[in-house]
Amino acid sequence: MNIQVLFFASLREQLGTGQLQLQLPAQTTVGEARGLLAQRGGAWREALSPGQVVMAALDHQLCTEDARLTQDGELAFFPPVTGG
């Protein structure tokens, strides 16, 4: 299945891109997609490894890592937001 992956705020700066298209097997979860991206190594591993706190949204809804991706869906990763 095809999905669009978006990166926001410091993740976009760290990875050097704001979006990319991925081709993934059906039934892939958000956590599995994150793991595949981290396997790219370098900044990708540093930003998306399991030890990093990263929020995710699937089709504009906050989600957990066990959420299943959808064909032509949109997956967004962003750092946690804090207020002051």
N, CA, C and O atoms as a Maestro MAE file, in Angstrom:
{
 s_m_m2io_version
 :::
 2.0.0
}

f_m_ct {
 s_m_title
 :::
 protein
 m_atom[336] {
  # First column is atom index #
  i_m_mmod_type
  r_m_x_coord
  r_m_y_coord
  r_m_z_coord
  i_m_residue_number
  s_m_chain_name
  s_m_pdb_residue_name
  s_m_pdb_atom_name
  i_m_atomic_number
  :::
  1 25 0.840 -1.173 0.000 1 A "MET " " N  " 7
  2 3 0.000 0.000 0.000 1 A "MET " " CA " 6
  3 2 0.884 1.234 0.000 1 A "MET " " C  " 6
  4 15 2.009 1.200 0.499 1 A "MET " " O  " 8
  5 25 0.384 2.308 -0.551 2 A "ASN " " N  " 7
  6 3 1.098 3.582 -0.582 2 A "ASN " " CA " 6
  7 2 0.598 4.471 0.538 2 A "ASN " " C  " 6
  8 15 -0.605 4.545 0.792 2 A "ASN " " O  " 8
  9 25 1.531 5.153 1.217 3 A "ILE " " N  " 7
  10 3 1.156 6.156 2.207 3 A "ILE " " CA " 6
  11 2 2.068 7.366 2.053 3 A "ILE " " C  " 6
  12 15 3.188 7.266 1.553 3 A "ILE " " O  " 8
  13 25 1.564 8.495 2.490 4 A "GLN " " N  " 7
  14 3 2.371 9.707 2.541 4 A "GLN " " CA " 6
  15 2 2.790 9.901 3.991 4 A "GLN " " C  " 6
  16 15 1.957 9.832 4.895 4 A "GLN " " O  " 8
  17 25 4.080 10.144 4.217 5 A "VAL " " N  " 7
  18 3 4.598 10.360 5.563 5 A "VAL " " CA " 6
  19 2 5.063 11.806 5.656 5 A "VAL " " C  " 6
  20 15 5.820 12.287 4.812 5 A "VAL " " O  " 8
  21 25 4.597 12.491 6.698 6 A "LEU " " N  " 7
  22 3 4.947 13.885 6.928 6 A "LEU " " CA " 6
  23 2 5.765 14.006 8.206 6 A "LEU " " C  " 6
  24 15 5.552 13.258 9.160 6 A "LEU " " O  " 8
  25 25 6.698 14.949 8.221 7 A "PHE " " N  " 7
  26 3 7.531 15.218 9.391 7 A "PHE " " CA " 6
  27 2 7.417 16.700 9.713 7 A "PHE " " C  " 6
  28 15 7.524 17.545 8.824 7 A "PHE " " O  " 8
  29 25 7.199 17.015 10.992 8 A "PHE " " N  " 7
  30 3 6.984 18.398 11.387 8 A "PHE " " CA " 6
  31 2 8.014 18.863 12.408 8 A "PHE " " C  " 6
  32 15 8.640 18.061 13.101 8 A "PHE " " O  " 8
  33 25 8.171 20.182 12.481 9 A "ALA " " N  " 7
  34 3 8.990 20.873 13.477 9 A "ALA " " CA " 6
  35 2 10.434 20.361 13.449 9 A "ALA " " C  " 6
  36 15 11.032 20.247 12.380 9 A "ALA " " O  " 8
  37 25 10.992 20.054 14.623 10 A "SER " " N  " 7
  38 3 12.401 19.661 14.690 10 A "SER " " CA " 6
  39 2 12.688 18.362 13.940 10 A "SER " " C  " 6
  40 15 13.811 18.154 13.482 10 A "SER " " O  " 8
  41 25 11.697 17.490 13.809 11 A "LEU " " N  " 7
  42 3 11.920 16.262 13.032 11 A "LEU " " CA " 6
  43 2 12.192 16.589 11.567 11 A "LEU " " C  " 6
  44 15 13.071 15.989 10.948 11 A "LEU " " O  " 8
  45 25 11.447 17.528 11.019 12 A "ARG " " N  " 7
  46 3 11.664 17.926 9.623 12 A "ARG " " CA " 6
  47 2 13.081 18.463 9.456 12 A "ARG " " C  " 6
  48 15 13.765 18.135 8.487 12 A "ARG " " O  " 8
  49 25 13.518 19.288 10.400 13 A "GLU " " N  " 7
  50 3 14.865 19.851 10.318 13 A "GLU " " CA " 6
  51 2 15.929 18.762 10.467 13 A "GLU " " C  " 6
  52 15 16.913 18.746 9.726 13 A "GLU " " O  " 8
  53 25 15.735 17.868 11.409 14 A "GLN " " N  " 7
  54 3 16.707 16.812 11.663 14 A "GLN " " CA " 6
  55 2 16.832 15.852 10.484 14 A "GLN " " C  " 6
  56 15 17.931 15.404 10.157 14 A "GLN " " O  " 8
  57 25 15.702 15.537 9.845 15 A "LEU " " N  " 7
  58 3 15.705 14.566 8.746 15 A "LEU " " CA " 6
  59 2 15.961 15.201 7.384 15 A "LEU " " C  " 6
  60 15 16.257 14.500 6.416 15 A "LEU " " O  " 8
  61 25 15.850 16.513 7.306 16 A "GLY " " N  " 7
  62 3 16.106 17.199 6.045 16 A "GLY " " CA " 6
  63 2 15.003 17.046 5.018 16 A "GLY " " C  " 6
  64 15 15.220 17.293 3.832 16 A "GLY " " O  " 8
  65 25 13.813 16.640 5.463 17 A "THR " " N  " 7
  66 3 12.670 16.511 4.559 17 A "THR " " CA " 6
  67 2 11.377 16.684 5.344 17 A "THR " " C  " 6
  68 15 11.312 16.373 6.533 17 A "THR " " O  " 8
  69 25 10.363 17.179 4.672 18 A "GLY " " N  " 7
  70 3 9.063 17.344 5.297 18 A "GLY " " CA " 6
  71 2 8.079 16.264 4.917 18 A "GLY " " C  " 6
  72 15 7.050 16.102 5.574 18 A "GLY " " O  " 8
  73 25 8.382 15.515 3.855 19 A "GLN " " N  " 7
  74 3 7.454 14.457 3.446 19 A "GLN " " CA " 6
  75 2 8.132 13.461 2.526 19 A "GLN " " C  " 6
  76 15 9.148 13.755 1.895 19 A "GLN " " O  " 8
  77 25 7.545 12.273 2.465 20 A "LEU " " N  " 7
  78 3 7.975 11.251 1.522 20 A "LEU " " CA " 6
  79 2 6.830 10.268 1.310 20 A "LEU " " C  " 6
  80 15 5.890 10.201 2.102 20 A "LEU " " O  " 8
  81 25 6.931 9.519 0.239 21 A "GLN " " N  " 7
  82 3 5.958 8.472 -0.074 21 A "GLN " " CA " 6
  83 2 6.594 7.125 0.272 21 A "GLN " " C  " 6
  84 15 7.773 6.900 0.000 21 A "GLN " " O  " 8
  85 25 5.809 6.237 0.871 22 A "LEU " " N  " 7
  86 3 6.294 4.897 1.187 22 A "LEU " " CA " 6
  87 2 5.364 3.849 0.603 22 A "LEU " " C  " 6
  88 15 4.148 4.033 0.553 22 A "LEU " " O  " 8
  89 25 5.944 2.770 0.170 23 A "GLN " " N  " 7
  90 3 5.205 1.586 -0.271 23 A "GLN " " CA " 6
  91 2 5.419 0.547 0.820 23 A "GLN " " C  " 6
  92 15 6.548 0.116 1.054 23 A "GLN " " O  " 8
  93 25 4.343 0.142 1.488 24 A "LEU " " N  " 7
  94 3 4.426 -0.790 2.605 24 A "LEU " " CA " 6
  95 2 3.439 -1.934 2.424 24 A "LEU " " C  " 6
  96 15 2.448 -1.795 1.707 24 A "LEU " " O  " 8
  97 25 3.709 -3.069 3.073 25 A "PRO " " N  " 7
  98 3 2.754 -4.180 3.001 25 A "PRO " " CA " 6
  99 2 1.431 -3.814 3.686 25 A "PRO " " C  " 6
  100 15 1.403 -2.983 4.593 25 A "PRO " " O  " 8
  101 25 0.357 -4.431 3.251 26 A "ALA " " N  " 7
  102 3 -0.939 -4.246 3.905 26 A "ALA " " CA " 6
  103 2 -0.814 -4.660 5.368 26 A "ALA " " C  " 6
  104 15 -0.001 -5.521 5.707 26 A "ALA " " O  " 8
  105 25 -1.605 -4.058 6.215 27 A "GLN " " N  " 7
  106 3 -1.655 -4.348 7.653 27 A "GLN " " CA " 6
  107 2 -0.452 -3.815 8.431 27 A "GLN " " C  " 6
  108 15 -0.281 -4.168 9.598 27 A "GLN " " O  " 8
  109 25 0.384 -2.979 7.820 28 A "THR " " N  " 7
  110 3 1.514 -2.387 8.530 28 A "THR " " CA " 6
  111 2 0.994 -1.433 9.598 28 A "THR " " C  " 6
  112 15 0.033 -0.698 9.371 28 A "THR " " O  " 8
  113 25 1.638 -1.449 10.770 29 A "THR " " N  " 7
  114 3 1.249 -0.537 11.844 29 A "THR " " CA " 6
  115 2 2.119 0.719 11.818 29 A "THR " " C  " 6
  116 15 3.148 0.767 11.143 29 A "THR " " O  " 8
  117 25 1.691 1.714 12.552 30 A "VAL " " N  " 7
  118 3 2.464 2.950 12.691 30 A "VAL " " CA " 6
  119 2 3.844 2.631 13.269 30 A "VAL " " C  " 6
  120 15 4.853 3.146 12.787 30 A "VAL " " O  " 8
  121 25 3.889 1.791 14.290 31 A "GLY " " N  " 7
  122 3 5.167 1.422 14.901 31 A "GLY " " CA " 6
  123 2 6.097 0.703 13.938 31 A "GLY " " C  " 6
  124 15 7.306 0.933 13.947 31 A "GLY " " O  " 8
  125 25 5.539 -0.162 13.114 32 A "GLU " " N  " 7
  126 3 6.357 -0.867 12.119 32 A "GLU " " CA " 6
  127 2 6.899 0.105 11.076 32 A "GLU " " C  " 6
  128 15 8.052 -0.011 10.662 32 A "GLU " " O  " 8
  129 25 6.082 1.056 10.652 33 A "ALA " " N  " 7
  130 3 6.541 2.062 9.690 33 A "ALA " " CA " 6
  131 2 7.650 2.907 10.300 33 A "ALA " " C  " 6
  132 15 8.648 3.204 9.644 33 A "ALA " " O  " 8
  133 25 7.469 3.290 11.553 34 A "ARG " " N  " 7
  134 3 8.498 4.069 12.243 34 A "ARG " " CA " 6
  135 2 9.799 3.273 12.319 34 A "ARG " " C  " 6
  136 15 10.876 3.820 12.079 34 A "ARG " " O  " 8
  137 25 9.706 1.988 12.650 35 A "GLY " " N  " 7
  138 3 10.890 1.142 12.714 35 A "GLY " " CA " 6
  139 2 11.601 1.022 11.378 35 A "GLY " " C  " 6
  140 15 12.831 1.053 11.320 35 A "GLY " " O  " 8
  141 25 10.838 0.884 10.307 36 A "LEU " " N  " 7
  142 3 11.437 0.806 8.968 36 A "LEU " " CA " 6
  143 2 12.163 2.101 8.616 36 A "LEU " " C  " 6
  144 15 13.243 2.071 8.027 36 A "LEU " " O  " 8
  145 25 11.573 3.228 8.974 37 A "LEU " " N  " 7
  146 3 12.232 4.508 8.710 37 A "LEU " " CA " 6
  147 2 13.510 4.640 9.539 37 A "LEU " " C  " 6
  148 15 14.520 5.133 9.037 37 A "LEU " " O  " 8
  149 25 13.478 4.208 10.795 38 A "ALA " " N  " 7
  150 3 14.662 4.281 11.659 38 A "ALA " " CA " 6
  151 2 15.799 3.422 11.110 38 A "ALA " " C  " 6
  152 15 16.970 3.735 11.323 38 A "ALA " " O  " 8
  153 25 15.459 2.344 10.407 39 A "GLN " " N  " 7
  154 3 16.482 1.463 9.837 39 A "GLN " " CA " 6
  155 2 17.288 2.134 8.734 39 A "GLN " " C  " 6
  156 15 18.300 1.590 8.291 39 A "GLN " " O  " 8
  157 25 16.858 3.299 8.290 40 A "ARG " " N  " 7
  158 3 17.646 4.033 7.291 40 A "ARG " " CA " 6
  159 2 18.980 4.487 7.872 40 A "ARG " " C  " 6
  160 15 19.902 4.824 7.130 40 A "ARG " " O  " 8
  161 25 19.080 4.496 9.191 41 A "GLY " " N  " 7
  162 3 20.327 4.847 9.860 41 A "GLY " " CA " 6
  163 2 20.525 6.346 10.006 41 A "GLY " " C  " 6
  164 15 19.673 7.141 9.610 41 A "GLY " " O  " 8
  165 25 21.651 6.716 10.574 42 A "GLY " " N  " 7
  166 3 22.015 8.116 10.744 42 A "GLY " " CA " 6
  167 2 20.961 8.922 11.477 42 A "GLY " " C  " 6
  168 15 20.479 8.524 12.538 42 A "GLY " " O  " 8
  169 25 20.607 10.064 10.895 43 A "ALA " " N  " 7
  170 3 19.619 10.958 11.506 43 A "ALA " " CA " 6
  171 2 18.269 10.276 11.666 43 A "ALA " " C  " 6
  172 15 17.536 10.568 12.611 43 A "ALA " " O  " 8
  173 25 17.932 9.369 10.751 44 A "TRP " " N  " 7
  174 3 16.654 8.649 10.828 44 A "TRP " " CA " 6
  175 2 16.601 7.802 12.092 44 A "TRP " " C  " 6
  176 15 15.601 7.818 12.810 44 A "TRP " " O  " 8
  177 25 17.662 7.067 12.366 45 A "ARG " " N  " 7
  178 3 17.712 6.231 13.571 45 A "ARG " " CA " 6
  179 2 17.672 7.115 14.811 45 A "ARG " " C  " 6
  180 15 16.951 6.832 15.769 45 A "ARG " " O  " 8
  181 25 18.446 8.175 14.779 46 A "GLU " " N  " 7
  182 3 18.511 9.078 15.921 46 A "GLU " " CA " 6
  183 2 17.144 9.693 16.235 46 A "GLU " " C  " 6
  184 15 16.769 9.801 17.403 46 A "GLU " " O  " 8
  185 25 16.409 10.089 15.216 47 A "ALA " " N  " 7
  186 3 15.129 10.775 15.412 47 A "ALA " " CA " 6
  187 2 13.976 9.836 15.728 47 A "ALA " " C  " 6
  188 15 13.073 10.202 16.481 47 A "ALA " " O  " 8
  189 25 13.991 8.626 15.161 48 A "LEU " " N  " 7
  190 3 12.808 7.760 15.221 48 A "LEU " " CA " 6
  191 2 13.011 6.458 15.992 48 A "LEU " " C  " 6
  192 15 12.123 5.605 15.994 48 A "LEU " " O  " 8
  193 25 14.155 6.288 16.643 49 A "SER " " N  " 7
  194 3 14.387 5.054 17.401 49 A "SER " " CA " 6
  195 2 13.379 4.942 18.542 49 A "SER " " C  " 6
  196 15 12.821 5.950 18.976 49 A "SER " " O  " 8
  197 25 13.141 3.729 19.029 50 A "PRO " " N  " 7
  198 3 12.137 3.528 20.077 50 A "PRO " " CA " 6
  199 2 12.367 4.360 21.337 50 A "PRO " " C  " 6
  200 15 11.409 4.659 22.050 50 A "PRO " " O  " 8
  201 25 13.598 4.736 21.625 51 A "GLY " " N  " 7
  202 3 13.879 5.542 22.813 51 A "GLY " " CA " 6
  203 2 13.479 7.001 22.696 51 A "GLY " " C  " 6
  204 15 13.461 7.720 23.695 51 A "GLY " " O  " 8
  205 25 13.160 7.444 21.500 52 A "GLN " " N  " 7
  206 3 12.793 8.841 21.270 52 A "GLN " " CA " 6
  207 2 11.287 9.033 21.436 52 A "GLN " " C  " 6
  208 15 10.491 8.224 20.959 52 A "GLN " " O  " 8
  209 25 10.910 10.104 22.114 53 A "VAL " " N  " 7
  210 3 9.484 10.415 22.265 53 A "VAL " " CA " 6
  211 2 9.034 11.156 21.013 53 A "VAL " " C  " 6
  212 15 9.440 12.292 20.766 53 A "VAL " " O  " 8
  213 25 8.196 10.499 20.234 54 A "VAL " " N  " 7
  214 3 7.683 11.057 18.985 54 A "VAL " " CA " 6
  215 2 6.185 10.794 18.944 54 A "VAL " " C  " 6
  216 15 5.736 9.680 19.214 54 A "VAL " " O  " 8
  217 25 5.425 11.809 18.610 55 A "MET " " N  " 7
  218 3 3.975 11.669 18.469 55 A "MET " " CA " 6
  219 2 3.664 11.279 17.027 55 A "MET " " C  " 6
  220 15 4.444 11.550 16.114 55 A "MET " " O  " 8
  221 25 2.508 10.638 16.839 56 A "ALA " " N  " 7
  222 3 2.087 10.243 15.495 56 A "ALA " " CA " 6
  223 2 0.611 10.549 15.306 56 A "ALA " " C  " 6
  224 15 -0.186 10.474 16.242 56 A "ALA " " O  " 8
  225 25 0.270 10.892 14.081 57 A "ALA " " N  " 7
  226 3 -1.131 11.090 13.699 57 A "ALA " " CA " 6
  227 2 -1.366 10.335 12.399 57 A "ALA " " C  " 6
  228 15 -0.540 10.364 11.486 57 A "ALA " " O  " 8
  229 25 -2.493 9.668 12.333 58 A "LEU " " N  " 7
  230 3 -2.878 8.910 11.150 58 A "LEU " " CA " 6
  231 2 -4.144 9.534 10.592 58 A "LEU " " C  " 6
  232 15 -5.183 9.554 11.252 58 A "LEU " " O  " 8
  233 25 -4.050 10.040 9.377 59 A "ASP " " N  " 7
  234 3 -5.182 10.720 8.739 59 A "ASP " " CA " 6
  235 2 -5.763 11.803 9.654 59 A "ASP " " C  " 6
  236 15 -6.976 11.891 9.845 59 A "ASP " " O  " 8
  237 25 -4.863 12.628 10.216 60 A "HIS " " N  " 7
  238 3 -5.204 13.808 11.018 60 A "HIS " " CA " 6
  239 2 -5.762 13.493 12.396 60 A "HIS " " C  " 6
  240 15 -6.364 14.365 13.023 60 A "HIS " " O  " 8
  241 25 -5.580 12.266 12.888 61 A "GLN " " N  " 7
  242 3 -6.028 11.880 14.228 61 A "GLN " " CA " 6
  243 2 -4.834 11.315 14.996 61 A "GLN " " C  " 6
  244 15 -4.126 10.443 14.493 61 A "GLN " " O  " 8
  245 25 -4.608 11.817 16.227 62 A "LEU " " N  " 7
  246 3 -3.547 11.241 17.038 62 A "LEU " " CA " 6
  247 2 -3.769 9.741 17.148 62 A "LEU " " C  " 6
  248 15 -4.907 9.278 17.227 62 A "LEU " " O  " 8
  249 25 -2.683 8.988 17.153 63 A "CYS " " N  " 7
  250 3 -2.820 7.529 17.185 63 A "CYS " " CA " 6
  251 2 -1.697 6.915 18.000 63 A "CYS " " C  " 6
  252 15 -0.726 7.583 18.358 63 A "CYS " " O  " 8
  253 25 -1.846 5.642 18.284 64 A "THR " " N  " 7
  254 3 -0.813 4.870 18.961 64 A "THR " " CA " 6
  255 2 -0.033 4.072 17.920 64 A "THR " " C  " 6
  256 15 -0.421 3.999 16.754 64 A "THR " " O  " 8
  257 25 1.056 3.485 18.356 65 A "GLU " " N  " 7
  258 3 1.915 2.760 17.415 65 A "GLU " " CA " 6
  259 2 1.291 1.477 16.891 65 A "GLU " " C  " 6
  260 15 1.782 0.914 15.912 65 A "GLU " " O  " 8
  261 25 0.217 1.000 17.521 66 A "ASP " " N  " 7
  262 3 -0.419 -0.222 17.027 66 A "ASP " " CA " 6
  263 2 -1.525 0.053 16.008 66 A "ASP " " C  " 6
  264 15 -2.161 -0.879 15.516 66 A "ASP " " O  " 8
  265 25 -1.756 1.334 15.689 67 A "ALA " " N  " 7
  266 3 -2.762 1.683 14.669 67 A "ALA " " CA " 6
  267 2 -2.304 1.175 13.303 67 A "ALA " " C  " 6
  268 15 -1.121 1.249 12.972 67 A "ALA " " O  " 8
  269 25 -3.232 0.667 12.528 68 A "ARG " " N  " 7
  270 3 -2.928 0.139 11.188 68 A "ARG " " CA " 6
  271 2 -3.025 1.251 10.145 68 A "ARG " " C  " 6
  272 15 -3.961 2.050 10.149 68 A "ARG " " O  " 8
  273 25 -2.045 1.281 9.263 69 A "LEU " " N  " 7
  274 3 -2.041 2.255 8.176 69 A "LEU " " CA " 6
  275 2 -3.100 1.884 7.148 69 A "LEU " " C  " 6
  276 15 -3.517 0.730 7.052 69 A "LEU " " O  " 8
  277 25 -3.525 2.881 6.384 70 A "THR " " N  " 7
  278 3 -4.538 2.661 5.359 70 A "THR " " CA " 6
  279 2 -3.988 3.051 3.993 70 A "THR " " C  " 6
  280 15 -3.138 3.935 3.887 70 A "THR " " O  " 8
  281 25 -4.474 2.390 2.952 71 A "GLN " " N  " 7
  282 3 -4.067 2.711 1.580 71 A "GLN " " CA " 6
  283 2 -4.284 4.196 1.320 71 A "GLN " " C  " 6
  284 15 -5.344 4.741 1.628 71 A "GLN " " O  " 8
  285 25 -3.275 4.843 0.751 72 A "ASP " " N  " 7
  286 3 -3.307 6.269 0.428 72 A "ASP " " CA " 6
  287 2 -3.524 7.141 1.655 72 A "ASP " " C  " 6
  288 15 -3.987 8.276 1.541 72 A "ASP " " O  " 8
  289 25 -3.190 6.614 2.825 73 A "GLY " " N  " 7
  290 3 -3.339 7.374 4.062 73 A "GLY " " CA " 6
  291 2 -2.193 8.349 4.264 73 A "GLY " " C  " 6
  292 15 -1.233 8.386 3.495 73 A "GLY " " O  " 8
  293 25 -2.323 9.130 5.315 74 A "GLU " " N  " 7
  294 3 -1.309 10.114 5.672 74 A "GLU " " CA " 6
  295 2 -0.856 9.842 7.100 74 A "GLU " " C  " 6
  296 15 -1.671 9.827 8.023 74 A "GLU " " O  " 8
  297 25 0.423 9.630 7.278 75 A "LEU " " N  " 7
  298 3 1.029 9.393 8.579 75 A "LEU " " CA " 6
  299 2 1.944 10.565 8.883 75 A "LEU " " C  " 6
  300 15 2.821 10.894 8.084 75 A "LEU " " O  " 8
  301 25 1.748 11.195 10.030 76 A "ALA " " N  " 7
  302 3 2.569 12.344 10.408 76 A "ALA " " CA " 6
  303 2 3.306 12.043 11.705 76 A "ALA " " C  " 6
  304 15 2.739 11.472 12.636 76 A "ALA " " O  " 8
  305 25 4.570 12.430 11.755 77 A "PHE " " N  " 7
  306 3 5.374 12.324 12.967 77 A "PHE " " CA " 6
  307 2 5.774 13.730 13.393 77 A "PHE " " C  " 6
  308 15 6.101 14.575 12.559 77 A "PHE " " O  " 8
  309 25 5.744 13.974 14.715 78 A "PHE " " N  " 7
  310 3 6.102 15.286 15.233 78 A "PHE " " CA " 6
  311 2 6.528 15.145 16.686 78 A "PHE " " C  " 6
  312 15 6.143 14.187 17.357 78 A "PHE " " O  " 8
  313 25 7.325 16.096 17.178 79 A "PRO " " N  " 7
  314 3 7.739 16.037 18.580 79 A "PRO " " CA " 6
  315 2 6.560 16.390 19.484 79 A "PRO " " C  " 6
  316 15 5.604 17.027 19.043 79 A "PRO " " O  " 8
  317 25 6.630 15.971 20.762 80 A "PRO " " N  " 7
  318 3 5.561 16.341 21.690 80 A "PRO " " CA " 6
  319 2 5.484 17.861 21.816 80 A "PRO " " C  " 6
  320 15 6.495 18.556 21.721 80 A "PRO " " O  " 8
  321 25 4.301 18.352 22.027 81 A "VAL " " N  " 7
  322 3 4.086 19.795 22.145 81 A "VAL " " CA " 6
  323 2 3.963 20.144 23.618 81 A "VAL " " C  " 6
  324 15 3.268 19.465 24.374 81 A "VAL " " O  " 8
  325 25 4.647 21.211 24.017 82 A "THR " " N  " 7
  326 3 4.522 21.678 25.395 82 A "THR " " CA " 6
  327 2 4.118 23.137 25.377 82 A "THR " " C  " 6
  328 15 4.415 23.868 24.432 82 A "THR " " O  " 8
  329 25 3.455 23.540 26.403 83 A "GLY " " N  " 7
  330 3 3.019 24.937 26.512 83 A "GLY " " CA " 6
  331 2 3.800 25.644 27.598 83 A "GLY " " C  " 6
  332 15 4.564 25.035 28.347 83 A "GLY " " O  " 8
  333 25 3.591 26.927 27.660 84 A "GLY " " N  " 7
  334 3 4.342 27.665 28.667 84 A "GLY " " CA " 6
  335 2 3.557 28.781 29.251 84 A "GLY " " C  " 6
  336 15 4.055 29.500 30.117 84 A "GLY " " O  " 8
  :::
 }
 m_bond[335] {
  # First column is bond index #
  i_m_from
  i_m_to
  i_m_order
  :::
  1 1 2 1
  2 2 3 1
  3 3 4 2
  4 3 5 1
  5 5 6 1
  6 6 7 1
  7 7 8 2
  8 7 9 1
  9 9 10 1
  10 10 11 1
  11 11 12 2
  12 11 13 1
  13 13 14 1
  14 14 15 1
  15 15 16 2
  16 15 17 1
  17 17 18 1
  18 18 19 1
  19 19 20 2
  20 19 21 1
  21 21 22 1
  22 22 23 1
  23 23 24 2
  24 23 25 1
  25 25 26 1
  26 26 27 1
  27 27 28 2
  28 27 29 1
  29 29 30 1
  30 30 31 1
  31 31 32 2
  32 31 33 1
  33 33 34 1
  34 34 35 1
  35 35 36 2
  36 35 37 1
  37 37 38 1
  38 38 39 1
  39 39 40 2
  40 39 41 1
  41 41 42 1
  42 42 43 1
  43 43 44 2
  44 43 45 1
  45 45 46 1
  46 46 47 1
  47 47 48 2
  48 47 49 1
  49 49 50 1
  50 50 51 1
  51 51 52 2
  52 51 53 1
  53 53 54 1
  54 54 55 1
  55 55 56 2
  56 55 57 1
  57 57 58 1
  58 58 59 1
  59 59 60 2
  60 59 61 1
  61 61 62 1
  62 62 63 1
  63 63 64 2
  64 63 65 1
  65 65 66 1
  66 66 67 1
  67 67 68 2
  68 67 69 1
  69 69 70 1
  70 70 71 1
  71 71 72 2
  72 71 73 1
  73 73 74 1
  74 74 75 1
  75 75 76 2
  76 75 77 1
  77 77 78 1
  78 78 79 1
  79 79 80 2
  80 79 81 1
  81 81 82 1
  82 82 83 1
  83 83 84 2
  84 83 85 1
  85 85 86 1
  86 86 87 1
  87 87 88 2
  88 87 89 1
  89 89 90 1
  90 90 91 1
  91 91 92 2
  92 91 93 1
  93 93 94 1
  94 94 95 1
  95 95 96 2
  96 95 97 1
  97 97 98 1
  98 98 99 1
  99 99 100 2
  100 99 101 1
  101 101 102 1
  102 102 103 1
  103 103 104 2
  104 103 105 1
  105 105 106 1
  106 106 107 1
  107 107 108 2
  108 107 109 1
  109 109 110 1
  110 110 111 1
  111 111 112 2
  112 111 113 1
  113 113 114 1
  114 114 115 1
  115 115 116 2
  116 115 117 1
  117 117 118 1
  118 118 119 1
  119 119 120 2
  120 119 121 1
  121 121 122 1
  122 122 123 1
  123 123 124 2
  124 123 125 1
  125 125 126 1
  126 126 127 1
  127 127 128 2
  128 127 129 1
  129 129 130 1
  130 130 131 1
  131 131 132 2
  132 131 133 1
  133 133 134 1
  134 134 135 1
  135 135 136 2
  136 135 137 1
  137 137 138 1
  138 138 139 1
  139 139 140 2
  140 139 141 1
  141 141 142 1
  142 142 143 1
  143 143 144 2
  144 143 145 1
  145 145 146 1
  146 146 147 1
  147 147 148 2
  148 147 149 1
  149 149 150 1
  150 150 151 1
  151 151 152 2
  152 151 153 1
  153 153 154 1
  154 154 155 1
  155 155 156 2
  156 155 157 1
  157 157 158 1
  158 158 159 1
  159 159 160 2
  160 159 161 1
  161 161 162 1
  162 162 163 1
  163 163 164 2
  164 163 165 1
  165 165 166 1
  166 166 167 1
  167 167 168 2
  168 167 169 1
  169 169 170 1
  170 170 171 1
  171 171 172 2
  172 171 173 1
  173 173 174 1
  174 174 175 1
  175 175 176 2
  176 175 177 1
  177 177 178 1
  178 178 179 1
  179 179 180 2
  180 179 181 1
  181 181 182 1
  182 182 183 1
  183 183 184 2
  184 183 185 1
  185 185 186 1
  186 186 187 1
  187 187 188 2
  188 187 189 1
  189 189 190 1
  190 190 191 1
  191 191 192 2
  192 191 193 1
  193 193 194 1
  194 194 195 1
  195 195 196 2
  196 195 197 1
  197 197 198 1
  198 198 199 1
  199 199 200 2
  200 199 201 1
  201 201 202 1
  202 202 203 1
  203 203 204 2
  204 203 205 1
  205 205 206 1
  206 206 207 1
  207 207 208 2
  208 207 209 1
  209 209 210 1
  210 210 211 1
  211 211 212 2
  212 211 213 1
  213 213 214 1
  214 214 215 1
  215 215 216 2
  216 215 217 1
  217 217 218 1
  218 218 219 1
  219 219 220 2
  220 219 221 1
  221 221 222 1
  222 222 223 1
  223 223 224 2
  224 223 225 1
  225 225 226 1
  226 226 227 1
  227 227 228 2
  228 227 229 1
  229 229 230 1
  230 230 231 1
  231 231 232 2
  232 231 233 1
  233 233 234 1
  234 234 235 1
  235 235 236 2
  236 235 237 1
  237 237 238 1
  238 238 239 1
  239 239 240 2
  240 239 241 1
  241 241 242 1
  242 242 243 1
  243 243 244 2
  244 243 245 1
  245 245 246 1
  246 246 247 1
  247 247 248 2
  248 247 249 1
  249 249 250 1
  250 250 251 1
  251 251 252 2
  252 251 253 1
  253 253 254 1
  254 254 255 1
  255 255 256 2
  256 255 257 1
  257 257 258 1
  258 258 259 1
  259 259 260 2
  260 259 261 1
  261 261 262 1
  262 262 263 1
  263 263 264 2
  264 263 265 1
  265 265 266 1
  266 266 267 1
  267 267 268 2
  268 267 269 1
  269 269 270 1
  270 270 271 1
  271 271 272 2
  272 271 273 1
  273 273 274 1
  274 274 275 1
  275 275 276 2
  276 275 277 1
  277 277 278 1
  278 278 279 1
  279 279 280 2
  280 279 281 1
  281 281 282 1
  282 282 283 1
  283 283 284 2
  284 283 285 1
  285 285 286 1
  286 286 287 1
  287 287 288 2
  288 287 289 1
  289 289 290 1
  290 290 291 1
  291 291 292 2
  292 291 293 1
  293 293 294 1
  294 294 295 1
  295 295 296 2
  296 295 297 1
  297 297 298 1
  298 298 299 1
  299 299 300 2
  300 299 301 1
  301 301 302 1
  302 302 303 1
  303 303 304 2
  304 303 305 1
  305 305 306 1
  306 306 307 1
  307 307 308 2
  308 307 309 1
  309 309 310 1
  310 310 311 1
  311 311 312 2
  312 311 313 1
  313 313 314 1
  314 314 315 1
  315 315 316 2
  316 315 317 1
  317 317 318 1
  318 318 319 1
  319 319 320 2
  320 319 321 1
  321 321 322 1
  322 322 323 1
  323 323 324 2
  324 323 325 1
  325 325 326 1
  326 326 327 1
  327 327 328 2
  328 327 329 1
  329 329 330 1
  330 330 331 1
  331 331 332 2
  332 331 333 1
  333 333 334 1
  334 334 335 1
  335 335 336 2
  :::
 }
}
